[in-house]
Amino acid sequence: MLLRLAYLAATNALAFLRLLPMSDRDKDIEILVLRHQLLVLQRQARSSQPPSTPS
């Protein structure tokens, strides 16, 4: 448990350090890309759900 917490803290710290030198334009582009990826995953999840049976 402690090892997992340390791992999560380290990965979050590295992710934060990666964002520091980015310009606002770069951050906006990354946000747009992440939103697109989220939409694609939501569509995939919706299409892979089994059809609901009417009651």
CHARMM-style PDB file with segment names, atoms N, HN, CA, C and O in Angstrom:
ATOM      1  N   MET     1       0.823  -1.194   0.000  1.00  0.00      PROA
ATOM      2  CA  MET     1       0.000   0.000   0.000  1.00  0.00      PROA
ATOM      3  C   MET     1       0.869   1.260   0.000  1.00  0.00      PROA
ATOM      4  O   MET     1       0.599   2.210  -0.735  1.00  0.00      PROA
ATOM      5  N   LEU     2       1.897   1.257   0.820  1.00  0.00      PROA
ATOM      6  HN  LEU     2       2.116   0.485   1.417  1.00  0.00      PROA
ATOM      7  CA  LEU     2       2.792   2.414   0.890  1.00  0.00      PROA
ATOM      8  C   LEU     2       3.559   2.583  -0.417  1.00  0.00      PROA
ATOM      9  O   LEU     2       3.800   3.708  -0.856  1.00  0.00      PROA
ATOM     10  N   LEU     3       3.940   1.479  -1.037  1.00  0.00      PROA
ATOM     11  HN  LEU     3       3.744   0.565  -0.681  1.00  0.00      PROA
ATOM     12  CA  LEU     3       4.650   1.533  -2.315  1.00  0.00      PROA
ATOM     13  C   LEU     3       3.748   2.118  -3.395  1.00  0.00      PROA
ATOM     14  O   LEU     3       4.195   2.922  -4.213  1.00  0.00      PROA
ATOM     15  N   ARG     4       2.495   1.721  -3.399  1.00  0.00      PROA
ATOM     16  HN  ARG     4       2.132   1.068  -2.734  1.00  0.00      PROA
ATOM     17  CA  ARG     4       1.541   2.258  -4.378  1.00  0.00      PROA
ATOM     18  C   ARG     4       1.347   3.758  -4.182  1.00  0.00      PROA
ATOM     19  O   ARG     4       1.287   4.506  -5.157  1.00  0.00      PROA
ATOM     20  N   LEU     5       1.252   4.197  -2.952  1.00  0.00      PROA
ATOM     21  HN  LEU     5       1.301   3.589  -2.159  1.00  0.00      PROA
ATOM     22  CA  LEU     5       1.097   5.619  -2.661  1.00  0.00      PROA
ATOM     23  C   LEU     5       2.319   6.402  -3.136  1.00  0.00      PROA
ATOM     24  O   LEU     5       2.183   7.481  -3.715  1.00  0.00      PROA
ATOM     25  N   ALA     6       3.502   5.862  -2.893  1.00  0.00      PROA
ATOM     26  HN  ALA     6       3.612   4.987  -2.423  1.00  0.00      PROA
ATOM     27  CA  ALA     6       4.722   6.527  -3.345  1.00  0.00      PROA
ATOM     28  C   ALA     6       4.772   6.591  -4.871  1.00  0.00      PROA
ATOM     29  O   ALA     6       5.183   7.601  -5.443  1.00  0.00      PROA
ATOM     30  N   TYR     7       4.351   5.504  -5.527  1.00  0.00      PROA
ATOM     31  HN  TYR     7       4.018   4.684  -5.062  1.00  0.00      PROA
ATOM     32  CA  TYR     7       4.330   5.482  -6.990  1.00  0.00      PROA
ATOM     33  C   TYR     7       3.370   6.537  -7.534  1.00  0.00      PROA
ATOM     34  O   TYR     7       3.715   7.270  -8.461  1.00  0.00      PROA
ATOM     35  N   LEU     8       2.179   6.619  -6.967  1.00  0.00      PROA
ATOM     36  HN  LEU     8       1.899   6.024  -6.214  1.00  0.00      PROA
ATOM     37  CA  LEU     8       1.204   7.605  -7.422  1.00  0.00      PROA
ATOM     38  C   LEU     8       1.694   9.031  -7.184  1.00  0.00      PROA
ATOM     39  O   LEU     8       1.497   9.909  -8.024  1.00  0.00      PROA
ATOM     40  N   ALA     9       2.322   9.253  -6.054  1.00  0.00      PROA
ATOM     41  HN  ALA     9       2.482   8.540  -5.371  1.00  0.00      PROA
ATOM     42  CA  ALA     9       2.855  10.586  -5.762  1.00  0.00      PROA
ATOM     43  C   ALA     9       3.953  10.959  -6.752  1.00  0.00      PROA
ATOM     44  O   ALA     9       4.008  12.095  -7.223  1.00  0.00      PROA
ATOM     45  N   ALA    10       4.813  10.019  -7.064  1.00  0.00      PROA
ATOM     46  HN  ALA    10       4.768   9.096  -6.682  1.00  0.00      PROA
ATOM     47  CA  ALA    10       5.903  10.288  -8.009  1.00  0.00      PROA
ATOM     48  C   ALA    10       5.363  10.545  -9.411  1.00  0.00      PROA
ATOM     49  O   ALA    10       5.829  11.464 -10.084  1.00  0.00      PROA
ATOM     50  N   THR    11       4.400   9.760  -9.864  1.00  0.00      PROA
ATOM     51  HN  THR    11       4.022   9.013  -9.318  1.00  0.00      PROA
ATOM     52  CA  THR    11       3.866   9.967 -11.215  1.00  0.00      PROA
ATOM     53  C   THR    11       3.114  11.291 -11.314  1.00  0.00      PROA
ATOM     54  O   THR    11       3.196  11.976 -12.334  1.00  0.00      PROA
ATOM     55  N   ASN    12       2.386  11.653 -10.265  1.00  0.00      PROA
ATOM     56  HN  ASN    12       2.320  11.096  -9.437  1.00  0.00      PROA
ATOM     57  CA  ASN    12       1.693  12.941 -10.283  1.00  0.00      PROA
ATOM     58  C   ASN    12       2.675  14.104 -10.254  1.00  0.00      PROA
ATOM     59  O   ASN    12       2.449  15.117 -10.915  1.00  0.00      PROA
ATOM     60  N   ALA    13       3.754  13.973  -9.504  1.00  0.00      PROA
ATOM     61  HN  ALA    13       3.937  13.150  -8.967  1.00  0.00      PROA
ATOM     62  CA  ALA    13       4.762  15.030  -9.451  1.00  0.00      PROA
ATOM     63  C   ALA    13       5.432  15.192 -10.819  1.00  0.00      PROA
ATOM     64  O   ALA    13       5.668  16.313 -11.269  1.00  0.00      PROA
ATOM     65  N   LEU    14       5.734  14.081 -11.470  1.00  0.00      PROA
ATOM     66  HN  LEU    14       5.543  13.170 -11.105  1.00  0.00      PROA
ATOM     67  CA  LEU    14       6.353  14.155 -12.794  1.00  0.00      PROA
ATOM     68  C   LEU    14       5.390  14.740 -13.825  1.00  0.00      PROA
ATOM     69  O   LEU    14       5.808  15.498 -14.700  1.00  0.00      PROA
ATOM     70  N   ALA    15       4.120  14.399 -13.730  1.00  0.00      PROA
ATOM     71  HN  ALA    15       3.780  13.783 -13.019  1.00  0.00      PROA
ATOM     72  CA  ALA    15       3.130  14.960 -14.643  1.00  0.00      PROA
ATOM     73  C   ALA    15       3.009  16.470 -14.431  1.00  0.00      PROA
ATOM     74  O   ALA    15       2.865  17.224 -15.394  1.00  0.00      PROA
ATOM     75  N   PHE    16       3.065  16.905 -13.190  1.00  0.00      PROA
ATOM     76  HN  PHE    16       3.182  16.293 -12.408  1.00  0.00      PROA
ATOM     77  CA  PHE    16       3.001  18.334 -12.894  1.00  0.00      PROA
ATOM     78  C   PHE    16       4.237  19.053 -13.442  1.00  0.00      PROA
ATOM     79  O   PHE    16       4.122  20.132 -14.023  1.00  0.00      PROA
ATOM     80  N   LEU    17       5.410  18.456 -13.257  1.00  0.00      PROA
ATOM     81  HN  LEU    17       5.503  17.580 -12.785  1.00  0.00      PROA
ATOM     82  CA  LEU    17       6.636  19.079 -13.756  1.00  0.00      PROA
ATOM     83  C   LEU    17       6.640  19.175 -15.279  1.00  0.00      PROA
ATOM     84  O   LEU    17       7.235  20.092 -15.846  1.00  0.00      PROA
ATOM     85  N   ARG    18       5.977  18.226 -15.940  1.00  0.00      PROA
ATOM     86  HN  ARG    18       5.494  17.481 -15.480  1.00  0.00      PROA
ATOM     87  CA  ARG    18       5.907  18.251 -17.394  1.00  0.00      PROA
ATOM     88  C   ARG    18       5.041  19.412 -17.877  1.00  0.00      PROA
ATOM     89  O   ARG    18       5.267  19.938 -18.967  1.00  0.00      PROA
ATOM     90  N   LEU    19       4.055  19.817 -17.079  1.00  0.00      PROA
ATOM     91  HN  LEU    19       3.871  19.390 -16.194  1.00  0.00      PROA
ATOM     92  CA  LEU    19       3.157  20.896 -17.479  1.00  0.00      PROA
ATOM     93  C   LEU    19       3.749  22.286 -17.265  1.00  0.00      PROA
ATOM     94  O   LEU    19       3.297  23.245 -17.889  1.00  0.00      PROA
ATOM     95  N   LEU    20       4.735  22.411 -16.408  1.00  0.00      PROA
ATOM     96  HN  LEU    20       5.102  21.631 -15.900  1.00  0.00      PROA
ATOM     97  CA  LEU    20       5.272  23.732 -16.092  1.00  0.00      PROA
ATOM     98  C   LEU    20       5.810  24.489 -17.308  1.00  0.00      PROA
ATOM     99  O   LEU    20       5.453  25.652 -17.494  1.00  0.00      PROA
ATOM    100  N   PRO    21       6.653  23.875 -18.141  1.00  0.00      PROA
ATOM    101  CA  PRO    21       7.206  24.657 -19.257  1.00  0.00      PROA
ATOM    102  C   PRO    21       6.256  24.817 -20.447  1.00  0.00      PROA
ATOM    103  O   PRO    21       6.618  25.471 -21.425  1.00  0.00      PROA
ATOM    104  N   MET    22       5.071  24.249 -20.393  1.00  0.00      PROA
ATOM    105  HN  MET    22       4.777  23.717 -19.599  1.00  0.00      PROA
ATOM    106  CA  MET    22       4.142  24.327 -21.518  1.00  0.00      PROA
ATOM    107  C   MET    22       3.478  25.696 -21.587  1.00  0.00      PROA
ATOM    108  O   MET    22       3.148  26.300 -20.566  1.00  0.00      PROA
ATOM    109  N   SER    23       3.291  26.166 -22.806  1.00  0.00      PROA
ATOM    110  HN  SER    23       3.559  25.675 -23.635  1.00  0.00      PROA
ATOM    111  CA  SER    23       2.578  27.426 -22.985  1.00  0.00      PROA
ATOM    112  C   SER    23       1.075  27.171 -22.884  1.00  0.00      PROA
ATOM    113  O   SER    23       0.627  26.025 -22.884  1.00  0.00      PROA
ATOM    114  N   ASP    24       0.318  28.238 -22.799  1.00  0.00      PROA
ATOM    115  HN  ASP    24       0.682  29.170 -22.799  1.00  0.00      PROA
ATOM    116  CA  ASP    24      -1.138  28.100 -22.721  1.00  0.00      PROA
ATOM    117  C   ASP    24      -1.692  27.446 -23.979  1.00  0.00      PROA
ATOM    118  O   ASP    24      -2.656  26.683 -23.913  1.00  0.00      PROA
ATOM    119  N   ARG    25      -1.087  27.744 -25.123  1.00  0.00      PROA
ATOM    120  HN  ARG    25      -0.304  28.365 -25.176  1.00  0.00      PROA
ATOM    121  CA  ARG    25      -1.540  27.153 -26.388  1.00  0.00      PROA
ATOM    122  C   ARG    25      -1.332  25.646 -26.375  1.00  0.00      PROA
ATOM    123  O   ARG    25      -2.208  24.893 -26.800  1.00  0.00      PROA
ATOM    124  N   ASP    26      -0.178  25.203 -25.891  1.00  0.00      PROA
ATOM    125  HN  ASP    26       0.534  25.814 -25.545  1.00  0.00      PROA
ATOM    126  CA  ASP    26       0.098  23.764 -25.808  1.00  0.00      PROA
ATOM    127  C   ASP    26      -0.880  23.067 -24.872  1.00  0.00      PROA
ATOM    128  O   ASP    26      -1.349  21.964 -25.157  1.00  0.00      PROA
ATOM    129  N   LYS    27      -1.182  23.714 -23.760  1.00  0.00      PROA
ATOM    130  HN  LYS    27      -0.801  24.610 -23.529  1.00  0.00      PROA
ATOM    131  CA  LYS    27      -2.133  23.130 -22.803  1.00  0.00      PROA
ATOM    132  C   LYS    27      -3.532  23.033 -23.413  1.00  0.00      PROA
ATOM    133  O   LYS    27      -4.235  22.044 -23.210  1.00  0.00      PROA
ATOM    134  N   ASP    28      -3.931  24.067 -24.163  1.00  0.00      PROA
ATOM    135  HN  ASP    28      -3.359  24.871 -24.328  1.00  0.00      PROA
ATOM    136  CA  ASP    28      -5.242  24.040 -24.809  1.00  0.00      PROA
ATOM    137  C   ASP    28      -5.324  22.915 -25.838  1.00  0.00      PROA
ATOM    138  O   ASP    28      -6.350  22.244 -25.946  1.00  0.00      PROA
ATOM    139  N   ILE    29      -4.253  22.712 -26.585  1.00  0.00      PROA
ATOM    140  HN  ILE    29      -3.420  23.258 -26.497  1.00  0.00      PROA
ATOM    141  CA  ILE    29      -4.223  21.636 -27.573  1.00  0.00      PROA
ATOM    142  C   ILE    29      -4.315  20.284 -26.879  1.00  0.00      PROA
ATOM    143  O   ILE    29      -5.042  19.403 -27.339  1.00  0.00      PROA
ATOM    144  N   GLU    30      -3.592  20.109 -25.784  1.00  0.00      PROA
ATOM    145  HN  GLU    30      -3.002  20.825 -25.410  1.00  0.00      PROA
ATOM    146  CA  GLU    30      -3.655  18.839 -25.064  1.00  0.00      PROA
ATOM    147  C   GLU    30      -5.056  18.582 -24.511  1.00  0.00      PROA
ATOM    148  O   GLU    30      -5.527  17.445 -24.520  1.00  0.00      PROA
ATOM    149  N   ILE    31      -5.718  19.623 -24.034  1.00  0.00      PROA
ATOM    150  HN  ILE    31      -5.336  20.547 -24.027  1.00  0.00      PROA
ATOM    151  CA  ILE    31      -7.081  19.475 -23.523  1.00  0.00      PROA
ATOM    152  C   ILE    31      -8.014  19.038 -24.644  1.00  0.00      PROA
ATOM    153  O   ILE    31      -8.861  18.169 -24.440  1.00  0.00      PROA
ATOM    154  N   LEU    32      -7.866  19.637 -25.835  1.00  0.00      PROA
ATOM    155  HN  LEU    32      -7.178  20.343 -26.000  1.00  0.00      PROA
ATOM    156  CA  LEU    32      -8.708  19.251 -26.965  1.00  0.00      PROA
ATOM    157  C   LEU    32      -8.481  17.798 -27.359  1.00  0.00      PROA
ATOM    158  O   LEU    32      -9.433  17.079 -27.662  1.00  0.00      PROA
ATOM    159  N   VAL    33      -7.234  17.366 -27.355  1.00  0.00      PROA
ATOM    160  HN  VAL    33      -6.460  17.950 -27.109  1.00  0.00      PROA
ATOM    161  CA  VAL    33      -6.913  15.978 -27.705  1.00  0.00      PROA
ATOM    162  C   VAL    33      -7.517  15.027 -26.680  1.00  0.00      PROA
ATOM    163  O   VAL    33      -8.095  14.004 -27.049  1.00  0.00      PROA
ATOM    164  N   LEU    34      -7.391  15.350 -25.407  1.00  0.00      PROA
ATOM    165  HN  LEU    34      -6.921  16.181 -25.107  1.00  0.00      PROA
ATOM    166  CA  LEU    34      -7.941  14.490 -24.360  1.00  0.00      PROA
ATOM    167  C   LEU    34      -9.473  14.426 -24.439  1.00  0.00      PROA
ATOM    168  O   LEU    34     -10.059  13.366 -24.218  1.00  0.00      PROA
ATOM    169  N   ARG    35     -10.113  15.540 -24.748  1.00  0.00      PROA
ATOM    170  HN  ARG    35      -9.637  16.401 -24.927  1.00  0.00      PROA
ATOM    171  CA  ARG    35     -11.573  15.534 -24.900  1.00  0.00      PROA
ATOM    172  C   ARG    35     -11.984  14.634 -26.061  1.00  0.00      PROA
ATOM    173  O   ARG    35     -12.958  13.887 -25.964  1.00  0.00      PROA
ATOM    174  N   HSD    36     -11.233  14.710 -27.162  1.00  0.00      PROA
ATOM    175  HN  HSD    36     -10.441  15.317 -27.242  1.00  0.00      PROA
ATOM    176  CA  HSD    36     -11.530  13.861 -28.315  1.00  0.00      PROA
ATOM    177  C   HSD    36     -11.372  12.387 -27.945  1.00  0.00      PROA
ATOM    178  O   HSD    36     -12.219  11.564 -28.292  1.00  0.00      PROA
ATOM    179  N   GLN    37     -10.299  12.058 -27.247  1.00  0.00      PROA
ATOM    180  HN  GLN    37      -9.611  12.727 -26.965  1.00  0.00      PROA
ATOM    181  CA  GLN    37     -10.083  10.672 -26.833  1.00  0.00      PROA
ATOM    182  C   GLN    37     -11.213  10.192 -25.929  1.00  0.00      PROA
ATOM    183  O   GLN    37     -11.656   9.049 -26.043  1.00  0.00      PROA
ATOM    184  N   LEU    38     -11.677  11.051 -25.040  1.00  0.00      PROA
ATOM    185  HN  LEU    38     -11.317  11.979 -24.947  1.00  0.00      PROA
ATOM    186  CA  LEU    38     -12.774  10.698 -24.145  1.00  0.00      PROA
ATOM    187  C   LEU    38     -14.054  10.427 -24.927  1.00  0.00      PROA
ATOM    188  O   LEU    38     -14.771   9.472 -24.630  1.00  0.00      PROA
ATOM    189  N   LEU    39     -14.344  11.260 -25.926  1.00  0.00      PROA
ATOM    190  HN  LEU    39     -13.761  12.036 -26.168  1.00  0.00      PROA
ATOM    191  CA  LEU    39     -15.531  11.045 -26.748  1.00  0.00      PROA
ATOM    192  C   LEU    39     -15.459   9.725 -27.511  1.00  0.00      PROA
ATOM    193  O   LEU    39     -16.453   9.005 -27.614  1.00  0.00      PROA
ATOM    194  N   VAL    40     -14.286   9.413 -28.042  1.00  0.00      PROA
ATOM    195  HN  VAL    40     -13.479   9.997 -27.959  1.00  0.00      PROA
ATOM    196  CA  VAL    40     -14.116   8.160 -28.774  1.00  0.00      PROA
ATOM    197  C   VAL    40     -14.336   6.976 -27.836  1.00  0.00      PROA
ATOM    198  O   VAL    40     -15.023   6.020 -28.197  1.00  0.00      PROA
ATOM    199  N   LEU    41     -13.765   7.031 -26.647  1.00  0.00      PROA
ATOM    200  HN  LEU    41     -13.207   7.807 -26.353  1.00  0.00      PROA
ATOM    201  CA  LEU    41     -13.946   5.936 -25.687  1.00  0.00      PROA
ATOM    202  C   LEU    41     -15.390   5.795 -25.244  1.00  0.00      PROA
ATOM    203  O   LEU    41     -15.872   4.678 -25.051  1.00  0.00      PROA
ATOM    204  N   GLN    42     -16.091   6.915 -25.077  1.00  0.00      PROA
ATOM    205  HN  GLN    42     -15.700   7.822 -25.233  1.00  0.00      PROA
ATOM    206  CA  GLN    42     -17.501   6.851 -24.695  1.00  0.00      PROA
ATOM    207  C   GLN    42     -18.334   6.207 -25.805  1.00  0.00      PROA
ATOM    208  O   GLN    42     -19.240   5.422 -25.525  1.00  0.00      PROA
ATOM    209  N   ARG    43     -18.027   6.537 -27.071  1.00  0.00      PROA
ATOM    210  HN  ARG    43     -17.290   7.174 -27.299  1.00  0.00      PROA
ATOM    211  CA  ARG    43     -18.743   5.913 -28.189  1.00  0.00      PROA
ATOM    212  C   ARG    43     -18.479   4.418 -28.225  1.00  0.00      PROA
ATOM    213  O   ARG    43     -19.398   3.632 -28.457  1.00  0.00      PROA
ATOM    214  N   GLN    44     -17.239   4.019 -28.000  1.00  0.00      PROA
ATOM    215  HN  GLN    44     -16.493   4.658 -27.812  1.00  0.00      PROA
ATOM    216  CA  GLN    44     -16.896   2.599 -28.012  1.00  0.00      PROA
ATOM    217  C   GLN    44     -17.617   1.871 -26.884  1.00  0.00      PROA
ATOM    218  O   GLN    44     -18.111   0.760 -27.077  1.00  0.00      PROA
ATOM    219  N   ALA    45     -17.679   2.484 -25.719  1.00  0.00      PROA
ATOM    220  HN  ALA    45     -17.278   3.386 -25.562  1.00  0.00      PROA
ATOM    221  CA  ALA    45     -18.340   1.850 -24.579  1.00  0.00      PROA
ATOM    222  C   ALA    45     -19.838   1.724 -24.846  1.00  0.00      PROA
ATOM    223  O   ALA    45     -20.450   0.717 -24.490  1.00  0.00      PROA
ATOM    224  N   ARG    46     -20.428   2.741 -25.468  1.00  0.00      PROA
ATOM    225  HN  ARG    46     -19.931   3.559 -25.757  1.00  0.00      PROA
ATOM    226  CA  ARG    46     -21.849   2.709 -25.776  1.00  0.00      PROA
ATOM    227  C   ARG    46     -22.176   1.621 -26.790  1.00  0.00      PROA
ATOM    228  O   ARG    46     -23.196   0.941 -26.672  1.00  0.00      PROA
ATOM    229  N   SER    47     -21.310   1.459 -27.786  1.00  0.00      PROA
ATOM    230  HN  SER    47     -20.482   2.011 -27.882  1.00  0.00      PROA
ATOM    231  CA  SER    47     -21.595   0.479 -28.832  1.00  0.00      PROA
ATOM    232  C   SER    47     -21.316  -0.949 -28.379  1.00  0.00      PROA
ATOM    233  O   SER    47     -21.848  -1.891 -28.966  1.00  0.00      PROA
ATOM    234  N   SER    48     -20.495  -1.132 -27.349  1.00  0.00      PROA
ATOM    235  HN  SER    48     -20.063  -0.367 -26.872  1.00  0.00      PROA
ATOM    236  CA  SER    48     -20.172  -2.480 -26.894  1.00  0.00      PROA
ATOM    237  C   SER    48     -21.119  -2.981 -25.804  1.00  0.00      PROA
ATOM    238  O   SER    48     -21.019  -4.133 -25.380  1.00  0.00      PROA
ATOM    239  N   GLN    49     -22.034  -2.127 -25.347  1.00  0.00      PROA
ATOM    240  HN  GLN    49     -22.115  -1.191 -25.690  1.00  0.00      PROA
ATOM    241  CA  GLN    49     -22.998  -2.546 -24.326  1.00  0.00      PROA
ATOM    242  C   GLN    49     -24.030  -3.484 -24.957  1.00  0.00      PROA
ATOM    243  O   GLN    49     -24.467  -3.255 -26.085  1.00  0.00      PROA
ATOM    244  N   PRO    50     -24.418  -4.532 -24.239  1.00  0.00      PROA
ATOM    245  CA  PRO    50     -25.442  -5.424 -24.784  1.00  0.00      PROA
ATOM    246  C   PRO    50     -26.774  -4.692 -24.871  1.00  0.00      PROA
ATOM    247  O   PRO    50     -27.075  -3.848 -24.027  1.00  0.00      PROA
ATOM    248  N   PRO    51     -27.561  -5.004 -25.870  1.00  0.00      PROA
ATOM    249  CA  PRO    51     -28.855  -4.325 -25.993  1.00  0.00      PROA
ATOM    250  C   PRO    51     -29.761  -4.633 -24.813  1.00  0.00      PROA
ATOM    251  O   PRO    51     -29.811  -5.764 -24.331  1.00  0.00      PROA
ATOM    252  N   SER    52     -30.469  -3.623 -24.358  1.00  0.00      PROA
ATOM    253  HN  SER    52     -30.429  -2.704 -24.749  1.00  0.00      PROA
ATOM    254  CA  SER    52     -31.366  -3.844 -23.212  1.00  0.00      PROA
ATOM    255  C   SER    52     -32.669  -4.475 -23.701  1.00  0.00      PROA
ATOM    256  O   SER    52     -33.177  -4.145 -24.773  1.00  0.00      PROA
ATOM    257  N   THR    53     -33.183  -5.372 -22.902  1.00  0.00      PROA
ATOM    258  HN  THR    53     -32.770  -5.639 -22.031  1.00  0.00      PROA
ATOM    259  CA  THR    53     -34.433  -6.031 -23.256  1.00  0.00      PROA
ATOM    260  C   THR    53     -35.604  -5.250 -22.671  1.00  0.00      PROA
ATOM    261  O   THR    53     -35.554  -4.844 -21.510  1.00  0.00      PROA
ATOM    262  N   PRO    54     -36.654  -5.033 -23.456  1.00  0.00      PROA
ATOM    263  CA  PRO    54     -37.811  -4.276 -22.927  1.00  0.00      PROA
ATOM    264  C   PRO    54     -38.545  -5.097 -21.863  1.00  0.00      PROA
ATOM    265  O   PRO    54     -38.675  -6.316 -21.978  1.00  0.00      PROA
ATOM    266  N   SER    55     -39.014  -4.411 -20.840  1.00  0.00      PROA
ATOM    267  HN  SER    55     -38.909  -3.421 -20.746  1.00  0.00      PROA
ATOM    268  CA  SER    55     -39.724  -5.096 -19.747  1.00  0.00      PROA
ATOM    269  C   SER    55     -41.216  -5.134 -20.009  1.00  0.00      PROA
ATOM    270  OT1 SER    55     -41.971  -5.670 -19.198  1.00  0.00      PROA
TER     271      SER     55
END
